[in-house]
Amino acid sequence: MDIFLIIVAASLMVLGIVGSFLPVLPGPFTSWIGLLVLYLMPEIEVSVVTLIITLIVAVLIWILDYIIPAIGTKKFGGTRAGMIGTTLGLIIGLLAPIPGGIIIGPFVGAFVGELINKADSRTALKAAFGSLLGFLTSAFIKFVVAIIYLGVFISIIWEHRSVVF
């Protein structure tokens, strides 16, 4: 049973890293659930303080994930139409069978959204760049946090290797 739970926790860690780039999975929060699975194992000791701090960080990152792309779009002159276009472009980019669709989609979506909103092409391009920059910044922050959680996971497993293996 211990090995099964460790595999489940490790899978959640990997899903958390993947979720850093996919909007359907809350990356750091998924990784945190992997830490929670370790905490629930009686043979492995995980500090409650560690669990609470990592939960707070995961929730803050989850909230910032919605704010950062909007800030990027607004900072570069984007409108609500550009932000909606970014979201739709991201969904289409995920589903489209093209390489880099997850990056190209939000950019093109913001650009088209701004053009539909009657912006000139220069303003639309600037807003699209801001949207892309916001998306990449948010993904990078989530990725770093998910990698840190993976490090915490490995550290905990390593400390309890005699009990686990």
ChimeraX attribute file (.defattr): number of C-alpha atoms within 10 A of each C-alpha:
attribute: neighborCount
match mode: 1-to-1
recipient: residues
	/A:1	7
	/A:2	15
	/A:3	10
	/A:4	9
	/A:5	15
	/A:6	19
	/A:7	13
	/A:8	16
	/A:9	22
	/A:10	20
	/A:11	15
	/A:12	24
	/A:13	27
	/A:14	18
	/A:15	21
	/A:16	29
	/A:17	26
	/A:18	20
	/A:19	23
	/A:20	27
	/A:21	20
	/A:22	17
	/A:23	16
	/A:24	10
	/A:25	15
	/A:26	22
	/A:27	28
	/A:28	35
	/A:29	29
	/A:30	24
	/A:31	32
	/A:32	28
	/A:33	18
	/A:34	26
	/A:35	26
	/A:36	17
	/A:37	15
	/A:38	23
	/A:39	17
	/A:40	12
	/A:41	14
	/A:42	9
	/A:43	12
	/A:44	17
	/A:45	14
	/A:46	19
	/A:47	10
	/A:48	11
	/A:49	9
	/A:50	12
	/A:51	15
	/A:52	12
	/A:53	10
	/A:54	22
	/A:55	19
	/A:56	14
	/A:57	15
	/A:58	23
	/A:59	15
	/A:60	13
	/A:61	21
	/A:62	17
	/A:63	11
	/A:64	15
	/A:65	21
	/A:66	13
	/A:67	13
	/A:68	20
	/A:69	24
	/A:70	22
	/A:71	18
	/A:72	24
	/A:73	26
	/A:74	18
	/A:75	15
	/A:76	18
	/A:77	19
	/A:78	27
	/A:79	20
	/A:80	15
	/A:81	19
	/A:82	32
	/A:83	26
	/A:84	17
	/A:85	26
	/A:86	31
	/A:87	20
	/A:88	18
	/A:89	26
	/A:90	25
	/A:91	19
	/A:92	17
	/A:93	22
	/A:94	21
	/A:95	12
	/A:96	14
	/A:97	9
	/A:98	11
	/A:99	10
	/A:100	11
	/A:101	19
	/A:102	21
	/A:103	18
	/A:104	18
	/A:105	25
	/A:106	29
	/A:107	29
	/A:108	25
	/A:109	27
	/A:110	34
	/A:111	30
	/A:112	22
	/A:113	26
	/A:114	29
	/A:115	19
	/A:116	14
	/A:117	14
	/A:118	12
	/A:119	18
	/A:120	11
	/A:121	13
	/A:122	11
	/A:123	17
	/A:124	27
	/A:125	22
	/A:126	19
	/A:127	29
	/A:128	30
	/A:129	22
	/A:130	25
	/A:131	34
	/A:132	24
	/A:133	20
	/A:134	23
	/A:135	26
	/A:136	17
	/A:137	16
	/A:138	22
	/A:139	22
	/A:140	14
	/A:141	16
	/A:142	27
	/A:143	20
	/A:144	14
	/A:145	24
	/A:146	27
	/A:147	19
	/A:148	15
	/A:149	23
	/A:150	23
	/A:151	13
	/A:152	16
	/A:153	21
	/A:154	14
	/A:155	12
	/A:156	18
	/A:157	19
	/A:158	13
	/A:159	12
	/A:160	14
	/A:161	12
	/A:162	8
	/A:163	11
	/A:164	13
	/A:165	9
